[in-house]
């Protein structure tokens, strides 16, 4: 009886570190052989590192049990997810969209695949990245750009979770085997056990998307199929004006299904928009009271809502806060990609922006564009920095003044080709749409998401 209890304990120990039952016998033989040799030579170590080396195969094997704290596989996954998220936005500039986070959590508990769709710069990536960071306290999580995803990605990060020093030396497992081993280490834990965030599905090449199909196959053929061990979050920009049509298009592409409704039970779906008024009301709590009051007054003015606290007589008297000078600016600040740059301006320049002062608006536009340049060059490191800036300046100069939109071929590709190569100019267009700097329809036309950005670029060309 004691021997059986001892063996059961070793099996649990091995399973919690990613060794499956079919490999346990070989690991046990290594352990016994090493123990016999060490006893004969009077060199028996009997340490955790020795146990890991002989039974699991490497000395720093981390436990994969979700209940373990300290140096565990879950903690290694958490650090990776937080580093990925930190490249998106700093904590000081993050608006926690709690209602949307709760909706992601609800859908992740019901569906193995959840699509987060929205326009460029609406906060899809930040929402998904923040969600997995919060979930990292109780499950395995991972984040990867769709551009960087490849067939062995999940197997490689799984090895990094298992070992800090020897992960590169371990055999890379297929996705289905990773899911199985995580489940074996956590057979009684709440599902899902693993959440993977794949960001920017619309920006992935056909080759990358083909590899993602394999991951989706591993996801929706899980055994048992419910509750799910793995949940995928897929973010993508709207490729059609109607979000439901974009969802159906992506389901067809990823599954080769002619009728997406047949797979509705596998896909959750969220349409992520710019900040609502309530979300922006929460966000402005971080700015000084006089500026906060001006924005709140502008909300009330734009919605034609009377004050909830003042009498009719009070309403007729001059208000303590004057509204924002340009009502269109309030709508622009609903754009999450722009809001972070506005927060970084500081109270003095923020006040000048609300007054629609030209120099302050140019400073906001410059910061917004600088963040775009950094994002583009991080993803396209071979592109010329100055070429990207010069291309946008040329585009700003030729955009038809006083017109709501411009032609893609005439007002983007033509002026951008010169500072950039033709393919780079085409790719820059898609980067600008993804960032939310421009809005494009499904034909040939596009417009600036924020008009003051286009005006700033025009003045740069004129040398003002």
Secondary structure, 3 states (H helix, E strand, C coil): CHHHHHHHHHHHHHHHCCCCHHHHHHHHHHHHHHHHHHHHCCCCCCCHHHHHHHHHCCCCCCCCCCCCCCCCHHHHHHHHHHHHHHCCCCHHHCCCCHHHHHHHHHHHCCCCEEEEEECCCCCHHHHHHHHHHHHCCCCEEEEEECCCCCCCHHHHHHHHHHCCCCHHHCCCCCHHHHHHHHHHHCCCCCCCCEEEEEECHHHCCHHHHHHHHHHHHHHHCCCCCCCCCEEEEEEEECCCCCHHHHHHHHHHHHHCCCCHHHHCCCEEEEECCCCCHHHHHHHHHHCCHHHHHHHHHHHHHHHCCCCCCCCHHHHHCCCCCCCCCCHHHHHHCCCHHHHHHHHCCCHHHHHHHHCCCHHHHHHHHHHHHHHHHHHHHHHCCCCCHHHHHHHHHHHHHHCCCCCCCEEHHHHHHHHHECCECHHHHHHHHHHHHHHCCEEECCCCEEEECCHHHHHHHHHHHHCC
